[in-house]
Amino acid sequence: MTLIRDIDTALRSLDAADHDVDPGSARARTDLQRILATDPSPGLLPQPRLPSADRVGRPRRTPPNARRVAMAGGVLAAVTAGVVALPSLTGGDQAFASWTRAAQGMTGQEGADAAVSCRRMQEDGAGAEYADGLSSAEPVVAERRGVWTTVVLAGTDGFSAMCVTDNSTPLFSRDMIGSVGTPTDDAAPGPRHLIATSLGAGTMNAGVLSLAAGTAGSQVVEVVYHSRTHGDVAATVSHGHFALWLPGDELKDASSNGVEVAVTYRDGSTGTIRLTL
Amino acid sequence: MTPPSRAGDRQHTFKSLYEAVYPDLLRFVQRRAHPDHAEDVVADAFLVVWRRLDELPRLQDDARAWVFGITRNRLLNEQRGEQRRRALGVRLAGTTAAGPPADPDADLAVSRVDLGTAWTRLSEVHQEVLGLTVFEELKAPQAAAVLGISSVAFRLRLSRARRALRRHLDHLPQPSGTPVGVPERTTAP
């Protein structure tokens, strides 16, 4: 117990603000509609001063803004644990229209921002019980496919967290799917091998997607999945990890049946590896 | 003219921001302005946010702090005709010596009455940095953004504010029978 903590706790007991505020109250909804009815163009309006709406009763507690739904069927096999999807109620990249077979990289700042977002979304969802692992995990994969970003965070003892996020959805209700956890039997892959830690399919607002991610040996430089629907889908291979995803449910049974990917090694040779969980 | 789809995206973004931040922003204002006007201030602030939505930071915590900063500036700008304030003081709830603590599980090592008295002796600058940390629970980068200062400057200001609050607590008279005192507190030389 520290003095600072005691004083902070005592101060919070003296908070003058209401504990329960309802953003769906009549007053709040009225104000929202009035604001949305104004022209947002700067300079066209006088200094804003909205008329007061009628006072309403004491606010009531409201459910969180974003619905939090476990992935349908749990078909995405995660490392050892939680899979979470955060469906957006509005907007989004419908039917994965912007998705690309080859990923693009991100700038350092974009990758850092995406990693922070992934960490926070996981902390607020399925990754809540992995707070320590998430706080110390570092981004090892950061890629972009259209408006979608994919981030893999990796930590000690094989801990990893993955987020596939539709960045066209609103900031405070991002549509995200991912996995988080620590493998029960952590082992490093051989230099020419892959170990899958996330493999399967799940549902988001935009539709069903399949993904594969895991650790890659030091000699692995390229991983490609031959999709029946989309052709060759290239993974991002970075910092001893790989990650790819594609629209559709092609990998829905891959966790148990396995799936083959083509691998290119540092010496230019190629091979095929069967991923399973 | 804004294409319909883009206008729709803008509305979706604003609605999600509004619904997510509204409770925190109303509380932010209730602590710093007259409670009767809090909802009006929030509505005004969100109108500014609506017009400046293109500047919305990409990260949630930064976006929340950005909205707080806009609201703070509007509150400060309302001081026209008076001496311009450079900080917003933070109001605490009323305290009574016999009143039970709001959180019975909290291990309060300081008297709420003493703390309330010491708080009123703080400058608005110090109340503001402590308020952002304790009530809004902002981390230094976000709190600094609200105030328009660097994180380093914020941490320094916060450290001074904590010291000032302890100093005021140390110099309060301690009436007999009142449960005051902080076990770990040492007397300043």
Boltz contact constraints between the chains, C-beta under 6 A:
constraints:
  - contact:
      token1: [A, 3]
      token2: [B, 182]
      max_distance: 6.0
  - contact:
      token1: [A, 3]
      token2: [B, 184]
      max_distance: 6.0
  - contact:
      token1: [A, 6]
      token2: [B, 109]
      max_distance: 6.0
  - contact:
      token1: [A, 8]
      token2: [B, 134]
      max_distance: 6.0
  - contact:
      token1: [A, 9]
      token2: [B, 106]
      max_distance: 6.0
  - contact:
      token1: [A, 10]
      token2: [B, 108]
      max_distance: 6.0
  - contact:
      token1: [A, 10]
      token2: [B, 110]
      max_distance: 6.0
  - contact:
      token1: [A, 10]
      token2: [B, 115]
      max_distance: 6.0
  - contact:
      token1: [A, 11]
      token2: [B, 134]
      max_distance: 6.0
  - contact:
      token1: [A, 13]
      token2: [B, 101]
      max_distance: 6.0
  - contact:
      token1: [A, 13]
      token2: [B, 102]
      max_distance: 6.0
  - contact:
      token1: [A, 13]
      token2: [B, 103]
      max_distance: 6.0
  - contact:
      token1: [A, 14]
      token2: [B, 92]
      max_distance: 6.0
  - contact:
      token1: [A, 14]
      token2: [B, 93]
      max_distance: 6.0
  - contact:
      token1: [A, 15]
      token2: [B, 135]
      max_distance: 6.0
  - contact:
      token1: [A, 16]
      token2: [B, 31]
      max_distance: 6.0
  - contact:
      token1: [A, 16]
      token2: [B, 91]
      max_distance: 6.0
  - contact:
      token1: [A, 16]
      token2: [B, 92]
      max_distance: 6.0
  - contact:
      token1: [A, 16]
      token2: [B, 93]
      max_distance: 6.0
  - contact:
      token1: [A, 17]
      token2: [B, 27]
      max_distance: 6.0
  - contact:
      token1: [A, 17]
      token2: [B, 30]
      max_distance: 6.0
  - contact:
      token1: [A, 17]
      token2: [B, 31]
      max_distance: 6.0
  - contact:
      token1: [A, 21]
      token2: [B, 23]
      max_distance: 6.0
  - contact:
      token1: [A, 21]
      token2: [B, 26]
      max_distance: 6.0
  - contact:
      token1: [A, 23]
      token2: [B, 19]
      max_distance: 6.0
  - contact:
      token1: [A, 23]
      token2: [B, 22]
      max_distance: 6.0
  - contact:
      token1: [A, 23]
      token2: [B, 23]
      max_distance: 6.0
  - contact:
      token1: [A, 27]
      token2: [B, 39]
      max_distance: 6.0
  - contact:
      token1: [A, 28]
      token2: [B, 22]
      max_distance: 6.0
  - contact:
      token1: [A, 31]
      token2: [B, 43]
      max_distance: 6.0
  - contact:
      token1: [A, 32]
      token2: [B, 18]
      max_distance: 6.0
  - contact:
      token1: [A, 35]
      token2: [B, 46]
      max_distance: 6.0
  - contact:
      token1: [A, 35]
      token2: [B, 47]
      max_distance: 6.0
  - contact:
      token1: [A, 35]
      token2: [B, 50]
      max_distance: 6.0
  - contact:
      token1: [A, 36]
      token2: [B, 11]
      max_distance: 6.0
  - contact:
      token1: [A, 40]
      token2: [B, 50]
      max_distance: 6.0
  - contact:
      token1: [A, 40]
      token2: [B, 51]
      max_distance: 6.0
  - contact:
      token1: [A, 42]
      token2: [B, 51]
      max_distance: 6.0
  - contact:
      token1: [A, 48]
      token2: [B, 44]
      max_distance: 6.0
  - contact:
      token1: [A, 48]
      token2: [B, 47]
      max_distance: 6.0
  - contact:
      token1: [A, 50]
      token2: [B, 43]
      max_distance: 6.0
  - contact:
      token1: [A, 50]
      token2: [B, 44]
      max_distance: 6.0
  - contact:
      token1: [A, 52]
      token2: [B, 40]
      max_distance: 6.0
  - contact:
      token1: [A, 65]
      token2: [B, 19]
      max_distance: 6.0
  - contact:
      token1: [A, 65]
      token2: [B, 20]
      max_distance: 6.0
  - contact:
      token1: [A, 90]
      token2: [B, 12]
      max_distance: 6.0
  - contact:
      token1: [A, 91]
      token2: [B, 9]
      max_distance: 6.0
  - contact:
      token1: [A, 91]
      token2: [B, 12]
      max_distance: 6.0
  - contact:
      token1: [A, 113]
      token2: [B, 58]
      max_distance: 6.0
  - contact:
      token1: [A, 113]
      token2: [B, 59]
      max_distance: 6.0
  - contact:
      token1: [A, 116]
      token2: [B, 59]
      max_distance: 6.0
  - contact:
      token1: [A, 170]
      token2: [B, 12]
      max_distance: 6.0
  - contact:
      token1: [A, 170]
      token2: [B, 13]
      max_distance: 6.0
  - contact:
      token1: [A, 170]
      token2: [B, 16]
      max_distance: 6.0
  - contact:
      token1: [A, 171]
      token2: [B, 63]
      max_distance: 6.0
  - contact:
      token1: [A, 172]
      token2: [B, 16]
      max_distance: 6.0
  - contact:
      token1: [A, 172]
      token2: [B, 17]
      max_distance: 6.0
  - contact:
      token1: [A, 172]
      token2: [B, 20]
      max_distance: 6.0
  - contact:
      token1: [A, 173]
      token2: [B, 16]
      max_distance: 6.0
